[in-house]
Amino acid sequence: MKERVWTPDGPLDVGLAVAPQRHGGGDPTWRQGRDGAIWRTSRTPDGPGTLRLSLRATIVYGHAWGPGADWLLETMPALLGADDDISGFVVKHEVLQDVARKHPGLRIGRTGRVMEALVPAILEQKVVGREAWRAWRWLLNKYGEPAPGPAPEGMRVMPEPGTWREIPTWDWHRSGAEAVRARTIATAAWYAAKLEAAPTSADADRLLRTLPGVGVWTSAEVRQRAFGDPDAVSVGDYHLAKIIGYALTGEKTDDPGMMRLLEPYRGHRHRATVLIGLTGLRPPARGPRMPVRDYRSF
């Protein structure tokens, strides 16, 4: 076991910082213990690792296991938003004033691991969350490896890129991921080394969007998590534009309308959407919900 003690230079909400890395309630790479500690696995450049995060007063305690332990502790501050520059961000809408005061510890963290963000983002393309998260759990339970150290039962580390390329068609089907998403992930895995080496969010965006099946939405979801990009907006999201329009104007809007509303926050547009999400404001539900598909044969 390796350990590190880190004191942030300002308010920090550890849970909010790492929450975007969680993909569903049963995510095998993420757990929160009864004591409040957060456990997370990662396939680092040095190999698999498990990180345990706990906060006492204003001090963060990190404990890590596995070949990737040193890397996880070295990058722990970045994961928790130490590199997040909030200069220039000013709340422009009254509805956000209160939530910004209530969450002074909001920070956008970065993992530095592109494939860990890309695979679940592809699984989440144009489907409801429960369908994507079911596939993510199935694939990691089948092809991931056990988390190093005394991690909570059932935690797994995501597979290496080569494993994603070799998953047979029938197992993609069993997971609930249809051929298009399976092919997109397998193709991306061939370019994993190049993607992981992207030095900036803008470079990653250019590389990601050359891959078949990866568009604006998927690229933004990856850059928010891997690079902590405060301006990467998930254009094309099924719900986001409606939520932002309703929260800021009382009326739902579309993607162009959303981007007009977010323009005053340019440079921090993703940060603004996170704050909007924290307001809890949602348009009234009308009409049928998007169904959870399940075409697997047993």
Buried (B, 14 or more C-beta within 10 A) or exposed (E): EBEBEBEBEEEBBBBBBBBBBBBBEEBBBBBBEEEEBBBBBBBBEEBBBBBBBBBEEEEBBBBBBBBBBBBBBBBBBBBBBBBBEBEEBEBBBEBBEEBBEEBEBBBBBBBBBBBBBBBBBBBBBEBBBEBBBBBBBBBBEBBBBBBBBEBBEEBBBBBBBEBBBEBEEEBBBBBBBBEEBBBBBBBBBBBBEEBBEBEEBEEBBEBBEEBEBBEBBBBBBBBBBBBBBBBBBBBBBEEBBBBBBBBBEEEBBEBEBBBEBBEEBEEBBBBBBBBBBBBEBEBEEEEEEEEEEEEEEE
